[in-house]
Amino acid sequence: MKRILIVLVLLVSTFSYVSAQQIQGGRYKGFVDLTLKPGNDGVYKKLNSLGFGFTTSHGYQVNKNIFVGAGVGLDFYKLDYFDSALAVPVFANFRANIGQGSVSPFFDLKAGYTAVDISGLYLSPSIGARIGLAKNLGLNVGLGYTAQGYEYYSYRYTTNRAYIHSFNISVGIDF
């Protein structure tokens, strides 16, 4: 219950900050993405984790091609040999659009820290395409990779560090 409350406070504070920025500046941009993350738990040598979640990023569109901002996410992982885990990544976000057509490719990089059950480095580069739906609205489809550090306890009751490595398939919108 405490974790859920912390996550909700983070999300509400992010959206209140977004409203203030939207009023003050004309170059605000926001993203919301849903992601499926099949991968490896970093301990065993097979695909044995499945994650899903969402991220939201907000910041400034520096020019027609460059976005710089920050964001927060909520990921749920089911690890084959361990229990399920909740991750709340907080990250800086850099995005470069290539071209300005109705369909334009992009490169996106999220880097930061993950908290709650999984805690440690968060790194998520991806590539994809933005499909323009309206003047300031687009559909984003991407493929990428995510590494999230975490600690686990082995059967010998020792603390070990590992990284969840996952392949990302994401769909989202920008506004």
Secondary structure as UniProt FT lines:
FT   HELIX           2..24
FT   STRAND          28..40
FT   STRAND          49..61
FT   STRAND          66..79
FT   STRAND          84..97
FT   STRAND          103..116
FT   STRAND          120..134
FT   TURN            135..136
FT   STRAND          137..153
FT   TURN            155..156
FT   STRAND          159..174
//
